[in-house]
Amino acid sequence: MWAVLFVSVVTLSNAQTAKIQLLHNAADPLLNIVDVYWNDMKLDNVSFRKASPLMTVNSGASILTICDSSSTDSGTMVLAKLNVSLATGSQNIAMLSGVLDNTQFLANPSGLSTKLNVYLQSDVNYSATAGNCFLNIAHGVTDAPAVDINVKIGSSVIKNASYGAVSNSLLVPAKNIMLEIHAHDSVAVLKTYYAPISFVEGRSGFIFASGFLNTTNNNNGAGFGLFGVDTAGLVASFGEGGMVQFVHNSPDAAVGKVDVYLNGQNSATLGFRNATKLMALPAGTATIEIKKAGTSQVLYTIPNFPVTKDNNSIAMIHGLLDTSFVKNVTSSIDTINKVATRVVINALTYDRNPDGKDRSFKVTTKDIQTSASLFSNNQIMLFQGITGLNAADVRGEGEALYIARGISYGEFGEYRYTKANASTKYLFTKANTSVSIGEFTYNFTGKDSLSGVLFTSGFSRVADTVYIKKSLNQTNDIDSLIYNTYNKFGSAGLALIVWPDGTVDTLKTEKKYVNSVKSIEGSLDITVYPNPANDRLFVSFDNAKNESTSLQLFNLQGKEFAVDYNNADLRNGRAELNLQSLSKGMYFLSIQIGDKKGVQKLIVE
């Protein structure tokens, strides 16, 4: 523990001052507990890997004296005297590191001195903007070579750091991260650590490598480790960990945005078709909860999600809260021109899966890779996320190898290589057939060597069906105006790719997913425009036989509305309707040509 400094350390309002935090990171067993003097002010019984809180001290030249833990003042039992100079108003970190007798320890691989010394960084930022923090990273391992320390799935944090180096303050998001330690300019990872830095949001943290790589030949000193300390002096040991990425792929409108909780902490808020970056978790098991955004309503829980050292996973949020198929919303009967017209509105809430797959809301996980090593190519893995589709085969146009074969809803495929720096059209066909169910193109330029997950999303059909059905009811013909809405007009089916940094790219749609919904019953072809309309509507249709034609306009309850149009023009297959008298809402335009009838939905704004 760092003992409390003399009052004069923190009550220097009349002197020129600086701020400093001291860290004991000297792994020599003879220095395990020492007394530290800042000039003549004593910090008693300071243990290895302990830090002082942020302190205010006199600026200018000072002497840092390291004494045996039994010392009575700065002049007794002295082990080392080190000179330190602090600029007025500066903010500093001072790391005590090294050994007393370097002949008794392994030499530094880069030939640097390992004798006990103080390593200072005098340009430290102690406060950060909301959502961020500042990090200073130090190399304090005497027998370790120069290293690169990277935030995993990010840019280099510190490059070519030799023993004794203390980085400048680096502004990073205050999210728990994974740190990779590489030998300088090597892709090989020496060590990976889970760093829970979210607790220093708005402030700063100091991360330091400590101990010996080879304990046996270093007087059995402490082994290598990575540690963090905040400005209060609290030191935490970093352990191993893995990473997980979340993708929100549930098209259910009742789901909306979701909050992702990791081990009880709200770690991300996601909208539909958005993704997180890979997020760090300590090795072991984690609790994952998906909640409706801004509420305590838990939509799905994984109580014991396995987190494996150096492993990456993807968690696909998908499925429906409401898995019902047909709901009859209303049924009414009205009499128009002595003919009973019945309007039936069916909300076909969400399509059934043709393979009988479970469509309930859930989270499906899969181990993923972040990079592809083959000749700068990309690797792609498929997730089938459209509830109403059959199992599918997917391949690139002109390519013999399939990205996936027979992948049903809710399933992942395996990684397959694809072209780099080129556009690829992906052909989706019904499994084991040549029946096309969609075509999508993606340009991989700028994505060299990355691995991504190609996922389908939304609904295969989101339109509506309006048709006339006749039946005989005693003396009257009943025209039933049947109006079916599919999937609550949800998002149309798309193909997308999610990358490890959380970027989600939409593939260009060349051919939409199969949509079995027809807007017009029979072979009658009607075009209405604009739709939605305001005061005018133009109608065109095929009347090559110049047959007798009639036109009617109904609302959802089956009530007919009179509209102005020219009967002569109907004979020529066109009409212009005046809609100024209509209220805003949904209507049905019914046209009968001879014995054929068609209905088109119309929105009036």
C-alpha positions as CSV (number, residue, x, y, z in Angstrom):
1,M,0.0,0.0,0.0
2,W,1.0,3.6,-0.6
3,A,0.9,5.3,2.8
4,V,-0.8,8.8,3.0
5,L,1.7,11.5,2.1
6,F,2.5,14.4,4.4
7,V,-0.2,17.1,4.3
8,S,2.2,19.4,2.5
9,V,1.9,17.2,-0.6
10,V,-1.7,18.1,-1.1
11,T,-1.8,21.6,0.3
12,L,0.6,23.5,-2.0
13,S,-1.7,26.3,-3.0
14,N,1.1,28.9,-2.5
15,A,3.8,27.0,-4.5
16,Q,4.4,26.2,-8.2
17,T,3.1,22.7,-8.6
18,A,2.7,19.7,-10.9
19,K,0.6,16.6,-10.7
20,I,2.1,13.1,-10.7
21,Q,1.1,9.5,-10.1
22,L,3.9,7.0,-9.1
23,L,3.9,3.3,-9.9
24,H,6.2,0.7,-8.4
25,N,6.9,-1.7,-11.3
26,A,10.4,-3.0,-10.4
27,A,10.2,-6.8,-10.5
28,D,13.5,-7.4,-8.7
29,P,12.5,-9.6,-5.6
30,L,14.8,-7.4,-3.4
31,L,12.5,-4.4,-4.3
32,N,9.3,-6.2,-3.4
33,I,8.5,-3.7,-0.7
34,V,10.3,-0.3,-0.4
35,D,10.0,3.1,1.1
36,V,9.8,5.9,-1.5
37,Y,10.7,9.5,-0.8
38,W,9.7,12.4,-2.9
39,N,12.4,14.8,-1.7
40,D,12.0,14.4,2.0
41,M,8.3,13.3,1.9
42,K,7.9,9.6,2.7
43,L,5.6,7.1,1.0
44,D,5.9,4.1,3.4
45,N,6.0,0.4,2.5
46,V,5.2,0.6,-1.2
47,S,4.6,-2.8,-2.7
48,F,5.5,-4.1,-6.1
49,R,2.7,-3.4,-8.6
50,K,1.1,-0.7,-6.4
51,A,0.4,2.9,-7.4
52,S,-0.1,6.1,-5.6
53,P,-3.2,8.2,-6.3
54,L,-2.8,11.3,-8.4
55,M,-0.8,13.7,-6.2
56,T,0.0,17.4,-6.3
57,V,3.7,18.2,-5.6
58,N,6.2,21.0,-6.0
59,S,7.4,21.4,-9.6
60,G,11.0,21.7,-10.6
61,A,13.9,19.5,-9.8
62,S,13.2,16.7,-7.3
63,I,14.9,13.6,-6.0
64,L,13.1,10.3,-5.9
65,T,14.9,8.1,-3.3
66,I,14.3,4.4,-3.0
67,C,15.1,2.9,0.5
68,D,14.7,-0.3,2.3
69,S,11.3,-0.7,3.8
70,S,12.9,-0.3,7.3
71,S,14.2,3.2,6.6
72,T,13.6,6.1,8.9
73,D,14.4,8.9,6.5
74,S,15.6,9.6,2.9
75,G,19.2,9.3,4.0
76,T,19.1,5.8,5.5
77,M,19.2,2.4,3.9
78,V,19.3,4.0,0.4
79,L,18.9,1.6,-2.5
80,A,18.9,4.2,-5.3
81,K,18.6,8.0,-5.8
82,L,16.9,9.1,-9.0
83,N,16.6,12.7,-10.4
84,V,13.2,13.9,-11.6
85,S,12.2,17.3,-13.0
86,L,8.6,18.4,-13.4
87,A,7.4,21.4,-15.3
88,T,5.0,23.7,-13.6
89,G,1.4,22.8,-14.3
90,S,2.4,19.5,-15.9
91,Q,0.6,16.2,-15.5
92,N,2.8,13.2,-15.1
93,I,3.1,9.4,-14.7
94,A,6.3,8.0,-13.2
95,M,7.0,4.3,-13.5
96,L,9.7,2.8,-11.2
97,S,11.2,-0.2,-13.0
98,G,14.4,-2.3,-13.3
99,V,16.7,-4.2,-11.0
100,L,19.4,-3.4,-8.5
101,D,22.1,-5.6,-9.9
102,N,21.6,-6.2,-13.6
103,T,24.4,-8.9,-13.6
104,Q,22.0,-11.2,-11.7
105,F,19.3,-10.9,-14.3
106,L,18.8,-11.6,-18.0
107,A,19.9,-8.8,-20.2
108,N,17.4,-6.8,-22.3
109,P,17.1,-8.3,-25.8
110,S,17.5,-4.8,-27.3
111,G,20.6,-4.0,-25.2
112,L,18.9,-1.4,-23.0
113,S,19.9,-0.8,-19.5
114,T,17.8,-2.6,-16.9
115,K,19.2,-0.9,-13.8
116,L,16.6,0.6,-11.5
117,N,15.3,3.8,-13.0
118,V,12.2,6.0,-13.2
119,Y,10.5,6.3,-16.5
120,L,8.4,9.5,-16.9
121,Q,5.6,10.6,-19.2
122,S,5.0,14.3,-18.6
123,D,2.1,15.0,-21.1
124,V,-0.8,13.0,-19.5
125,N,-4.5,13.8,-20.0
126,Y,-6.5,13.0,-17.0
127,S,-10.0,13.9,-18.2
128,A,-11.8,12.8,-21.4
129,T,-15.1,13.5,-23.1
130,A,-18.2,11.5,-22.4
131,G,-18.0,7.9,-23.7
132,N,-14.2,8.1,-24.0
133,C,-11.1,7.8,-21.8
134,F,-7.4,8.4,-22.2
135,L,-4.9,5.5,-21.9
136,N,-1.1,5.6,-21.3
137,I,0.6,2.3,-22.0
138,A,4.0,1.3,-20.6
139,H,6.5,-1.4,-21.3
140,G,8.1,-2.4,-18.0
141,V,9.4,-5.9,-18.6
142,T,13.2,-6.0,-18.6
143,D,13.7,-9.2,-20.5
144,A,11.1,-8.6,-23.2
145,P,11.9,-7.3,-26.7
146,A,10.3,-4.3,-28.4
147,V,6.6,-4.9,-29.0
148,D,3.5,-3.5,-30.8
149,I,0.4,-3.3,-28.6
150,N,-2.9,-3.2,-30.5
151,V,-6.5,-2.8,-29.6
152,K,-8.0,-5.8,-31.2
153,I,-10.0,-4.9,-34.3
154,G,-8.5,-1.4,-34.3
155,S,-5.4,0.6,-35.1
156,S,-2.1,0.2,-33.3
157,V,-2.1,1.7,-29.9
158,I,1.7,1.8,-29.3
159,K,4.2,0.8,-32.0
160,N,7.8,-0.5,-31.5
161,A,7.7,0.1,-27.7
162,S,11.0,-0.9,-26.1
163,Y,11.5,-1.5,-22.4
164,G,10.9,1.7,-20.4
165,A,8.7,3.3,-23.0
166,V,5.6,5.1,-21.7
167,S,3.2,6.2,-24.4
168,N,1.5,9.5,-24.9
169,S,-2.2,9.7,-23.8
170,L,-4.4,7.9,-26.3
171,L,-8.0,8.8,-26.6
172,V,-10.1,5.7,-27.0
173,P,-13.8,4.7,-26.5
174,A,-14.4,3.7,-22.9
175,K,-15.4,0.2,-23.8
176,N,-13.9,-3.0,-22.5
177,I,-11.3,-4.1,-25.0
178,M,-8.9,-6.8,-26.0
179,L,-5.2,-5.9,-26.1
180,E,-2.9,-7.9,-28.3
181,I,0.9,-7.9,-27.7
182,H,3.0,-8.6,-30.8
183,A,6.7,-8.8,-31.3
184,H,7.5,-5.6,-33.2
185,D,6.4,-5.8,-36.9
186,S,5.2,-9.4,-36.5
187,V,1.6,-10.7,-37.0
188,A,2.2,-13.4,-34.4
189,V,0.3,-12.6,-31.2
190,L,2.5,-13.2,-28.1
191,K,-0.2,-12.4,-25.5
192,T,-3.9,-11.3,-25.5
193,Y,-5.6,-9.7,-22.6
194,Y,-9.1,-8.6,-21.6
195,A,-8.9,-4.9,-20.5
196,P,-12.0,-3.7,-18.6
197,I,-11.5,0.0,-19.2
198,S,-15.1,1.1,-19.2
199,F,-14.9,2.1,-15.5
200,V,-12.6,5.0,-16.4
201,E,-15.0,6.7,-18.8
202,G,-14.4,10.4,-18.8
203,R,-11.0,9.9,-17.0
204,S,-7.7,8.2,-17.7
205,G,-6.1,4.9,-17.1
206,F,-2.5,3.6,-17.1
207,I,-1.8,0.2,-18.5
208,F,1.5,-1.4,-17.8
209,A,3.3,-4.6,-18.7
210,S,5.1,-6.1,-15.7
211,G,7.3,-8.9,-14.4
212,F,9.6,-11.3,-16.3
213,L,9.1,-13.4,-19.3
214,N,11.6,-15.9,-17.9
215,T,11.2,-16.1,-14.1
216,T,13.7,-19.0,-13.6
217,N,16.7,-17.0,-14.9
218,N,15.5,-13.8,-13.2
219,N,15.9,-14.9,-9.6
220,N,12.4,-16.3,-9.6
221,G,10.9,-12.9,-9.8
222,A,7.2,-12.3,-10.7
223,G,5.9,-13.6,-14.0
224,F,4.7,-11.5,-16.9
225,G,1.4,-9.8,-16.6
226,L,-0.6,-6.9,-17.9
227,F,-2.2,-4.5,-15.4
228,G,-4.2,-1.3,-15.2
229,V,-4.4,1.5,-12.7
230,D,-6.7,4.5,-12.4
231,T,-6.0,7.9,-11.0
232,A,-7.1,6.8,-7.5
233,G,-4.3,4.3,-7.5
234,L,-6.6,1.2,-7.9
235,V,-4.6,-1.5,-9.7
236,A,-6.3,-4.4,-11.6
237,S,-4.8,-7.4,-13.1
238,F,-5.9,-8.1,-16.7
239,G,-6.7,-11.7,-17.6
240,E,-7.4,-13.6,-20.8
241,G,-10.6,-13.1,-22.8
242,G,-12.5,-13.4,-26.0
243,M,-14.7,-11.2,-28.1
244,V,-18.3,-11.3,-29.3
245,Q,-20.2,-9.2,-31.9
246,F,-23.9,-8.7,-32.0
247,V,-26.1,-8.2,-35.1
248,H,-29.8,-7.1,-34.7
249,N,-31.6,-9.0,-37.5
250,S,-35.1,-9.3,-36.0
251,P,-37.6,-7.7,-38.5
252,D,-40.4,-7.9,-35.9
253,A,-41.8,-4.3,-35.6
254,A,-42.7,-5.1,-31.9
255,V,-39.0,-5.6,-31.1
256,G,-37.7,-2.2,-32.3
257,K,-34.3,-1.2,-30.9
258,V,-32.7,-3.5,-28.3
259,D,-30.2,-3.0,-25.5
260,V,-27.4,-5.6,-25.2
261,Y,-26.4,-6.4,-21.7
262,L,-23.1,-8.2,-21.0
263,N,-22.7,-9.5,-17.4
264,G,-25.4,-7.0,-16.2
265,Q,-23.8,-4.0,-18.0
266,N,-25.6,-2.2,-20.8
267,S,-23.0,-2.5,-23.5
268,A,-24.8,-1.4,-26.7
269,T,-28.0,-0.3,-28.2
270,L,-28.9,-1.6,-31.6
271,G,-31.5,-0.8,-34.3
272,F,-32.6,-3.3,-36.9
273,R,-29.8,-4.3,-39.3
274,N,-27.1,-2.7,-37.1
275,A,-24.2,-4.4,-35.5
276,T,-21.7,-3.8,-32.7
277,K,-17.9,-4.0,-33.0
278,L,-16.4,-7.1,-31.5
279,M,-16.7,-6.5,-27.7
280,A,-14.4,-8.0,-25.1
281,L,-15.4,-10.4,-22.3
282,P,-13.2,-12.2,-19.7
283,A,-12.6,-15.8,-20.3
284,G,-15.1,-18.2,-18.7
285,T,-18.8,-17.8,-18.9
286,A,-20.8,-14.6,-19.4
287,T,-24.5,-13.7,-19.0
288,I,-26.0,-12.1,-22.1
289,E,-29.4,-10.4,-22.0
290,I,-31.3,-8.7,-24.9
291,K,-33.8,-6.2,-23.6
292,K,-36.2,-3.9,-25.4
293,A,-34.3,-0.6,-25.6
294,G,-34.8,1.7,-22.7
295,T,-36.8,-0.8,-20.7
296,S,-36.3,-3.7,-18.3
297,Q,-38.2,-6.1,-20.6
298,V,-35.9,-9.0,-21.2
299,L,-36.5,-10.5,-24.7
300,Y,-33.9,-13.2,-24.6
301,T,-31.2,-14.5,-22.2
302,I,-28.1,-16.7,-22.5
303,P,-27.2,-17.4,-18.9
304,N,-23.9,-19.2,-19.5
305,F,-22.3,-18.0,-22.7
306,P,-18.9,-19.6,-23.1
307,V,-16.0,-17.1,-23.6
308,T,-12.8,-18.8,-24.8
309,K,-9.4,-17.3,-24.7
310,D,-8.5,-15.5,-28.0
311,N,-11.8,-16.7,-29.5
312,N,-14.3,-14.5,-31.5
313,S,-18.0,-15.1,-31.8
314,I,-21.0,-13.6,-33.5
315,A,-24.4,-13.4,-31.9
316,M,-27.2,-13.0,-34.4
317,I,-30.4,-11.6,-32.9
318,H,-33.3,-12.8,-35.0
319,G,-36.8,-14.2,-35.0
320,L,-40.2,-13.0,-34.0
321,L,-42.0,-12.2,-30.8
322,D,-45.3,-13.0,-32.5
323,T,-45.2,-16.2,-34.6
324,S,-48.9,-16.4,-35.5
325,F,-49.8,-16.6,-39.2
326,V,-53.4,-15.4,-39.8
327,K,-55.4,-12.9,-37.8
328,N,-58.9,-11.8,-39.1
329,V,-59.0,-8.1,-38.3
330,T,-62.5,-7.3,-39.5
331,S,-65.4,-8.5,-41.6
332,S,-68.3,-6.2,-42.7
333,I,-71.1,-6.4,-45.1
334,D,-72.5,-3.5,-47.1
335,T,-75.0,-3.3,-49.9
336,I,-74.1,-1.5,-53.1
337,N,-76.4,-1.4,-56.0
338,K,-78.4,-4.3,-54.5
339,V,-75.3,-6.5,-54.5
340,A,-73.8,-7.6,-51.2
341,T,-70.2,-6.7,-51.1
342,R,-68.2,-8.2,-48.2
343,V,-64.8,-6.8,-47.2
344,V,-62.5,-9.2,-45.3
345,I,-59.2,-7.9,-44.0
346,N,-56.7,-10.6,-43.0
347,A,-53.4,-9.6,-41.3
348,L,-51.1,-12.5,-42.2
349,T,-48.8,-11.5,-39.3
350,Y,-45.7,-13.4,-40.3
351,D,-45.1,-16.0,-42.8
352,R,-44.6,-19.6,-41.7
353,N,-41.3,-21.2,-42.6
354,P,-41.7,-23.7,-45.4
355,D,-39.2,-26.0,-43.7
356,G,-41.0,-25.9,-40.4
357,K,-38.1,-24.0,-38.7
358,D,-38.7,-22.3,-35.4
359,R,-39.2,-18.5,-35.9
360,S,-39.4,-17.4,-32.3
361,F,-37.1,-14.6,-31.1
362,K,-33.7,-15.8,-30.1
363,V,-29.9,-15.3,-30.3
364,T,-27.9,-17.8,-32.3
365,T,-24.1,-17.7,-31.9
366,K,-21.2,-18.9,-34.0
367,D,-17.4,-18.7,-33.9
368,I,-16.0,-16.3,-36.4
369,Q,-12.8,-15.2,-37.9
370,T,-11.7,-11.6,-38.4
371,S,-9.2,-12.1,-41.3
372,A,-8.6,-14.3,-44.3
373,S,-5.0,-15.3,-44.9
374,L,-5.2,-16.6,-48.5
375,F,-3.7,-14.2,-51.0
376,S,-5.6,-11.2,-49.7
377,N,-8.9,-12.8,-50.5
378,N,-12.0,-12.4,-48.4
379,Q,-13.8,-15.1,-46.5
380,I,-17.6,-15.1,-46.2
381,M,-20.0,-17.1,-44.1
382,L,-23.7,-17.2,-44.6
383,F,-26.5,-16.8,-42.1
384,Q,-30.1,-17.4,-43.3
385,G,-32.3,-14.8,-41.6
386,I,-35.5,-14.7,-43.6
387,T,-38.3,-16.5,-41.8
388,G,-40.4,-17.4,-44.9
389,L,-37.8,-18.9,-47.2
390,N,-36.9,-22.5,-48.0
391,A,-33.4,-23.8,-47.4
392,A,-31.1,-22.2,-49.9
393,D,-28.0,-22.8,-51.9
394,V,-25.7,-19.7,-52.5
395,R,-22.8,-19.3,-54.9
396,G,-21.1,-16.6,-56.8
397,E,-22.1,-16.2,-60.4
398,G,-19.7,-18.1,-62.6
399,E,-18.1,-19.9,-59.7
400,A,-18.4,-23.6,-59.2
401,L,-17.9,-23.6,-55.5
402,Y,-20.9,-22.8,-53.3
403,I,-20.8,-20.3,-50.5
404,A,-23.4,-22.5,-48.7
405,R,-25.6,-25.5,-49.5
406,G,-29.0,-26.3,-48.0
407,I,-28.9,-23.5,-45.3
408,S,-32.3,-23.2,-43.6
409,Y,-33.7,-20.3,-41.7
410,G,-31.7,-19.6,-38.4
411,E,-28.6,-21.5,-39.5
412,F,-25.0,-20.5,-40.2
413,G,-22.9,-22.0,-43.0
414,E,-19.1,-22.2,-42.9
415,Y,-16.5,-19.9,-44.3
416,R,-15.7,-19.9,-48.0
417,Y,-13.2,-17.8,-49.9
418,T,-14.4,-15.3,-52.4
419,K,-12.8,-12.9,-54.9
420,A,-10.9,-9.9,-53.5
421,N,-11.2,-6.3,-54.9
422,A,-13.9,-7.4,-57.3
423,S,-17.7,-7.4,-57.6
424,T,-19.4,-10.7,-57.1
425,K,-23.1,-11.5,-57.9
426,Y,-24.4,-14.0,-55.4
427,L,-27.1,-16.3,-56.7
428,F,-29.6,-17.6,-54.2
429,T,-31.5,-20.7,-55.3
430,K,-33.9,-23.1,-53.6
431,A,-31.8,-25.9,-52.1
432,N,-30.9,-28.7,-54.6
433,T,-32.7,-26.9,-57.4
434,S,-32.0,-24.2,-60.0
435,V,-35.1,-22.2,-58.9
436,S,-33.9,-18.6,-58.2
437,I,-35.0,-16.9,-55.1
438,G,-32.7,-13.8,-55.3
439,E,-29.6,-12.3,-56.8
440,F,-27.4,-9.7,-55.0
441,T,-24.1,-8.1,-55.9
442,Y,-21.3,-6.9,-53.6
443,N,-18.0,-5.1,-54.4
444,F,-15.2,-6.3,-52.1
445,T,-12.8,-3.4,-53.0
446,G,-11.2,-2.1,-49.9
447,K,-12.0,-5.1,-47.8
448,D,-8.7,-7.0,-48.4
449,S,-8.1,-10.1,-46.2
450,L,-11.2,-9.5,-44.1
451,S,-13.7,-12.1,-43.1
452,G,-17.4,-11.2,-43.0
453,V,-20.8,-12.7,-42.4
454,L,-23.3,-12.5,-45.3
455,F,-26.8,-12.5,-43.8
456,T,-30.2,-12.4,-45.3
457,S,-32.7,-10.1,-43.6
458,G,-36.4,-9.1,-43.6
459,F,-39.3,-10.8,-45.3
460,S,-39.5,-12.5,-48.6
461,R,-42.9,-10.8,-49.1
462,V,-44.2,-7.6,-47.6
463,A,-46.8,-6.5,-50.1
464,D,-50.6,-7.1,-50.0
465,T,-53.1,-9.2,-52.0
466,V,-56.4,-7.7,-53.1
467,Y,-58.8,-9.9,-55.1
468,I,-62.4,-10.6,-55.9
469,K,-63.9,-13.9,-54.9
470,K,-67.4,-14.7,-56.1
471,S,-69.8,-17.2,-54.5
472,L,-73.6,-17.9,-54.8
473,N,-75.7,-16.9,-51.7
474,Q,-79.3,-17.7,-52.5
475,T,-80.5,-14.9,-54.7
476,N,-77.5,-12.6,-54.6
477,D,-74.0,-12.8,-56.0
478,I,-71.6,-11.9,-53.2
479,D,-68.4,-10.2,-54.3
480,S,-65.9,-10.7,-51.5
481,L,-63.2,-8.1,-51.5
482,I,-60.4,-10.0,-49.8
483,Y,-57.5,-7.8,-48.5
484,N,-54.5,-9.6,-47.1
485,T,-51.5,-7.8,-45.5
486,Y,-48.4,-9.9,-45.2
487,N,-45.8,-9.4,-42.5
488,K,-47.2,-6.1,-41.3
489,F,-45.6,-4.4,-44.3
490,G,-42.3,-5.2,-42.7
491,S,-38.9,-4.7,-44.3
492,A,-38.3,-6.3,-47.7
493,G,-35.8,-9.1,-47.9
494,L,-32.2,-8.0,-48.4
495,A,-28.7,-9.5,-48.3
496,L,-26.1,-7.7,-46.2
497,I,-22.5,-8.3,-44.9
498,V,-21.3,-7.5,-41.4
499,W,-17.6,-6.9,-40.8
500,P,-15.7,-7.3,-37.6
501,D,-15.6,-3.5,-37.0
502,G,-19.4,-3.3,-36.9
503,T,-19.8,-2.0,-40.4
504,V,-22.9,-3.4,-42.2
505,D,-23.0,-3.2,-46.0
506,T,-26.1,-3.8,-48.1
507,L,-25.7,-5.8,-51.2
508,K,-27.1,-4.4,-54.4
509,T,-30.4,-6.2,-55.2
510,E,-30.3,-7.6,-58.8
511,K,-33.4,-9.8,-58.3
512,K,-35.7,-9.7,-55.2
513,Y,-36.5,-12.6,-53.1
514,V,-39.5,-14.6,-54.3
515,N,-42.6,-12.7,-53.5
516,S,-45.7,-14.8,-54.0
517,V,-48.1,-12.0,-53.4
518,K,-50.2,-10.6,-56.4
519,S,-51.6,-7.2,-56.3
520,I,-54.2,-8.0,-58.9
521,E,-56.4,-11.2,-59.2
522,G,-56.4,-12.9,-62.6
523,S,-54.6,-11.7,-65.7
524,L,-56.0,-8.2,-65.7
525,D,-53.1,-5.8,-65.7
526,I,-53.8,-2.4,-64.1
527,T,-51.5,0.5,-63.6
528,V,-52.3,3.4,-61.2
529,Y,-50.1,6.5,-60.7
530,P,-49.1,8.3,-58.6
531,N,-49.7,6.0,-55.7
532,P,-49.9,7.4,-53.0
533,A,-52.0,10.1,-54.7
534,N,-53.4,13.5,-53.8
535,D,-56.0,15.1,-55.9
536,R,-55.6,13.3,-59.2
537,L,-55.1,9.6,-60.2
538,F,-54.3,8.2,-63.6
539,V,-55.3,4.7,-64.5
540,S,-54.3,2.6,-67.5
541,F,-55.1,-1.0,-68.4
542,D,-55.4,-3.4,-71.4
543,N,-58.7,-3.1,-73.2
544,A,-57.6,-4.2,-76.7
545,K,-61.0,-5.9,-77.3
546,N,-62.8,-2.6,-76.5
547,E,-65.1,-4.4,-74.0
548,S,-67.6,-2.8,-71.7
549,T,-65.7,-1.4,-68.7
550,S,-66.8,-0.1,-65.3
551,L,-64.9,1.4,-62.4
552,Q,-65.7,1.5,-58.7
553,L,-63.8,2.9,-55.6
554,F,-64.3,1.4,-52.1
555,N,-62.9,2.1,-48.7
556,L,-61.8,-0.6,-46.2
557,Q,-65.4,-1.0,-45.0
558,G,-66.7,-1.6,-48.5
559,K,-68.4,1.8,-48.9
560,E,-68.4,3.0,-52.5
561,F,-67.3,6.5,-53.4
562,A,-68.4,8.4,-56.5
563,V,-65.4,9.7,-58.5
564,D,-65.3,11.7,-61.7
565,Y,-64.0,10.0,-64.8
566,N,-64.7,9.8,-68.5
567,N,-66.5,6.6,-69.6
568,A,-65.2,7.1,-73.2
569,D,-61.7,7.0,-72.0
570,L,-62.3,3.7,-70.2
571,R,-63.0,2.2,-73.6
572,N,-59.5,3.3,-74.6
573,G,-57.9,1.7,-71.5
574,R,-57.3,4.8,-69.5
575,A,-58.9,7.1,-67.0
576,E,-58.2,10.2,-65.0
577,L,-59.9,10.4,-61.6
578,N,-60.6,13.4,-59.5
579,L,-59.9,12.6,-55.8
580,Q,-60.3,16.0,-54.2
581,S,-63.5,14.9,-52.4
582,L,-61.8,11.9,-50.7
583,S,-60.4,11.8,-47.2
584,K,-56.9,10.6,-46.6
585,G,-56.6,6.8,-46.2
586,M,-56.6,3.5,-48.0
587,Y,-59.0,2.7,-50.8
588,F,-59.6,-0.1,-53.4
589,L,-60.0,0.7,-57.1
590,S,-62.1,-2.1,-58.8
591,I,-62.2,-2.3,-62.6
592,Q,-64.3,-4.8,-64.5
593,I,-63.7,-5.4,-68.2
594,G,-66.2,-7.8,-69.7
595,D,-66.3,-10.7,-67.3
596,K,-62.9,-10.0,-65.7
597,K,-62.4,-8.0,-62.6
598,G,-59.3,-6.6,-60.9
599,V,-58.6,-4.6,-57.8
600,Q,-55.7,-2.3,-57.0
601,K,-54.9,-0.8,-53.6
602,L,-54.7,3.0,-53.5
603,I,-53.4,5.4,-50.9
604,V,-54.8,8.9,-50.7
605,E,-52.6,11.5,-48.9
